[in-house]
């Protein structure tokens, strides 16, 4: 037999009717399966995956209307056509109201049967094509802003695509500037919640009292300045996704309330007694070692496991240097267009400097470096002199000291930068370990990394986040 024109499930309690319909439709090139009642038909949806269900209305057990409701819930894209006796047209009209796509009256006339089936299968084909296009568009929208061909990034995107449809909490681990918020947005856009809100909150940017209010909302008079009721981020994200950045900075008291929500899916506003329930998926991100904080008693172990149902690790840029060129080209196109400049690319030497740089500030640092280069560039391609100062200075001194600061000749700021970056490299990128070695706070190192990601030569700032 030639390639099937589609799969049709025939449901009728009369064996002769099933056999006759099956024979007619097989001769027309369709692949058919039969069932004697609605319950048997539902059992074949998964294994047969019909494009069209052709069902009688009057059957013992689960009748045609019952099958219609169940099939619509189980397989929304399946087209349904009902068959009914000539004297019971009202039942067919009711079936159309419930979602049937067409109806046929018994006794069936082969020509009418084939015409109705052909129209129904055409609709099924169009629906299937639309579903494929929607899926491709959703994936393109989800991953279009994440650039990377390195195997580690391909594995990351595969994980995101696999876990996006689930409701489970996701914990994104990565150094500052690796793109944790982009991954969170991709998870949301590739999920079934894509049409609902994606609400973001930086947990390190607020005091304990303000963080609680931002998360859960507050009632009027809950604290000084609470002049009215305010809905929190959980309520705003109902039906969608809540992204909690820097989740490791949440104070202990708020950790308890967050844990309760993850366990019970309910909470109260600050100063309120009404228990609220919302449908929110939580995606959290951190650049600190949460397991180390659990061991130190700074982060609740039970909350960690609730957040860490699915873990996504973003590799630092220094571990995927093969992506530097494609990322630089991506940012070049963006900022050249924003600044109304025609810049065709990078000189070979400029690209060599970019790929050789350790990128302690990761993708964010690379983005700001390219943005700065575009702004100062007056030619049609980026040259070495357009790059941030430390890249050009380090390269110029390579012959003297393998890129190390020259003494005398280096500023205190250059020496500090070198010490921090080299210590970070030795510590495997761990800010807490590097801080301990250098005798400073981890926050200071994070601040410096943020600063390195947005400045050119000492004192020349490019604003960025």
PyMOL commands that set and color helices and strands:
alter all, ss='L'
color gray80, all
select helices_A, chain A and resi 15-27+38-48+64-74+86-97+110-143+151-163+180-189+203-205+208-216+233-236+247-249+252-264+290-295+301-307+317-319+321-338+348-356+362-376+384-386+389-396+398-401+412-426+431-438+442-454
alter helices_A, ss='H'
color red, helices_A
select strands_A, chain A and resi 7-11+31-35+52-56+79-85+102-106+170-173+198-202+241-245+266-268+275-277+281-286+310-313+345-346+381-382
alter strands_A, ss='S'
color yellow, strands_A
deselect
rebuild
show_as cartoon
